[in-house]
Amino acid sequence: MTNKLFFVFIILFSFSSYSQKINIGLNVGTGFSSQTLHSENSAVTAGIKYAATGVKLNTIGGLAYRVDSYTGYNAGLMLELYFDLSSTDEDDKTIEKKIGIKSGVNYSSQGVIIEDVNESRFNNNLIYLQIPILIDFKYQKFNIFLGPQIHILQDFNTSNISSNPTSQTAYFKFEKKYYNENDPNFVFGFGFEIYDGLSVQIKKLRSLKNITNIEGEEWKNKSFEITLNYILNNLL
């Protein structure tokens, strides 16, 4: 996949400077993340809702766990390379159309709140370095993008947030060593340009592979992110 993406970059750069546009910008926002947890020897399907309570069921070691969403942040530097496909209609109005590649480097705080059957609740926070490589389609002020995004785990921390943690006994101890360093994601989203250079974007992210190295367990991240983006070219 890496070789193919590199080849795409070479093709885009080969167009004349008249056809190209490179944007450099900043983005900052919030995210709502969760996880699906599933044990291979469990009959429970990860993420399904239990009819009696409406709570989503997950398992670790075959034991049931409740999973609630986590609110985090994301911020970073973005790089956009576009090929201009704009056209002119019968009234000589320019219809802006562009196709390009969106990349950059972001820091993202995401995670999950997990509760076991003893009502021990844990706030698990994972800090990822995100590197998107997305195909982006722009039409006037709207854009749609999709593609892979590499997540590299930078840090992990957990805390017991039970109402009375001293009286609870947890079945499982969460530690950074149980998480894989790399978490490739698939990203899909759309955006709207609010003002010249300023836009808002909403995207959905899903893990493509298992994020834990524990044998017999399958954990995957899933999240929504909302960001404000500003193109720095306008200041130059």
N, C-alpha and C positions, 0 to 999 in steps of 0.2 A: 504493500500500500504506500509506503514511504517513497519508493522510486516513482510510482505513478503520480503522486502529488508533486514531487520535484519536477517531473516532466511537464505538468500543467503550468507550474510557475515559469518555466523556461519559455513555453509557448506564449504566455501572457506578456512577458517582458520583451518578446521578439517583435510585438506590434510597435508601430511608430509612436513617438512621444506624443503626437497629436491625439492618439486614440486612448492613451493611458491616463489614469488619474490615481495617484497614491495619496491616501488619507492617513494621518496619524492622529490619534485621539485618546481621550481618557474615558473610562466608564466606572460607575459606582452604583451600587444597588443593594437589594436585599434578596434573600432566597428562602424558600420553604421546602425543606427536605425531609426524607424519611428513608426507610429501608425495608426490604422484604427478607425475612430470615426463614430458612427451611432446612430441616434435618432430613437426610435421605431415608432414614428408617421411620419417618413420621407419616401418618396418613393425612395429616393436616396440610392443605395447600397454602403456601405463604401468601399473606395479604387478603385472604377471603374474610368476609364479615360473618361473625357468629350471630345467627338470627335472634337469639334471646336478648342480646345487649347491643348489637350493632357495632361491636368492637372488632377490629381486624385481628385475626389470629396468626401468630407466627411461632416458630419453634427453634430452640437451641438444645441440642442433645435429646431431642424428642419431647422436651418439656415445653408447655405453652408459655408464650410471652406476649404481652400487649405492646404494640408499637405506636407511638404518637409522633407527630411531626415536630420538627425543630426549625426555629427561625434564626437565620444567620445573615452574613453579609458577603459581598464580593466587590472587588475593585481591581483595576489594573490598566494596562496600556493596550490599545488596539491598533492594528495595522490593516488597512483595506486597500486592495489593488483592484481597479475596475477597468473594464473595456466598455467604451461608450457605444451604445446601440441606438441613440436618440434619433428621432425622425421628425419631420414637419408635416402637419396636416394641410388641408386645402385652404384654411384660413391663416396659414403661415404661423401657426402656433406650434411651439416645440413640445413634443411629447418625449419626456425624459425616460429612457430605458437603459439600464446598465446591467452587466453581469460581471462578477468578480469573485475574489477570494478574500475571506475575512479571517484574520489571525490575530495574534497578540499574546500577552502574558497576563494572567489574572490570579489573584489570591482569593480563595473561596473558603468561608467557614460554613460547613454543613454538618449534618449529623442526625441524631435521632434520640427520642426519649423512650426508654424501654422499662417495662414493669413486669416482674415475675409473679408467680402465684402467691408469694409471701408479701406482695404489695411493696417490695423494694423497688424504688424508681431510680433510674440512672440517666443522667444527661451526658450523652456521648458526643463529643465534638471532634470532627476531623477537619484539619486544615489542608487544603489541596492547592497545588500550583496547577492552574489550568492552561492548556495550550490548544486553542481551537484551530481547526483547518476546515473552514466552512465555505460552501458555495453560496453566494449571495445574489439574489435577483432583486433589482430595484425598478419600480415603476412610479414615476412622479415622486410623491412623498412617502410611498409605501415600500417596504422590502420584506422578502421572505428568505430565510436561510436555513440550511441543513447540512449535516455532515458529522465527521468524527471530532472528538475532543479528548485529548489526553489529560488525565488527572494524575499528578504525582504527589503522594502523601508526604506532607512536611511535618506534621505534628498530630498528636492525638492526646486527648485528656478526657477523663470521666469523673463524675461526681455523683454521690448518692444524694438525691433530692427528696427522699421519703419524708413524710410528715413527722415520723418518729424513727429515724434511721438506726438508732441504737437497739431497737427492739426487733429489727428485721435481719433475716439471714438470707443472703443472696445465693442462688444456685450456681451462678456463673460470674467469674471475675473478668471484666473487660480490660484488655491491655493492647498497646500498640503492636506488639509482636504478632498478634493474631490477624492483622490486616496486611494485605498485599500492598506493595509500594505503588504499583501502577493500577489505575482504574480507567480503562478506555470507555468513553461514553458515546452515545449517539445523541445529537442535538437537533432540535427542530424549533423554529421560532419565527416571529414576525416583528416588524417595527414600524414606527411612524415618525416623520420629521416634524417636530413641533415648531421649530424656528430654524433659521439658517445655521446649520452645523449642530443643532441640538435635537436629539431624538430620544425616544423611549422605546425599549425593546422588551419583549416577553419571550422566554424560551423554556422548553421542556428538555430535561436531561435524564437519560437512563443508562445504567451500567450495562456493558456488553458482556462482561465476564465476572466471575466470582471475585469478591473483594476480600474474602478470608482464606487463609491457608489451613484452617482446621479441617481435617479429614472428615468427610461425611456431612459437612455443612455447606450451604450455599447462601451467601449474603449478597445483596445488590443494592446500590444506591439509586434513588430516584428523587428528582427535585424540580421545582419551578424557580426561575430567577427573573427578577424585574430590574432593569438597569436604566439609568440616564447616561447618555453618551454625548460627548462633545468633541467635535473635530478641531484640532489645534491649528490646522492650516489657516483658518480664518484669522488667527492672531499674528501670522507671519507676514 
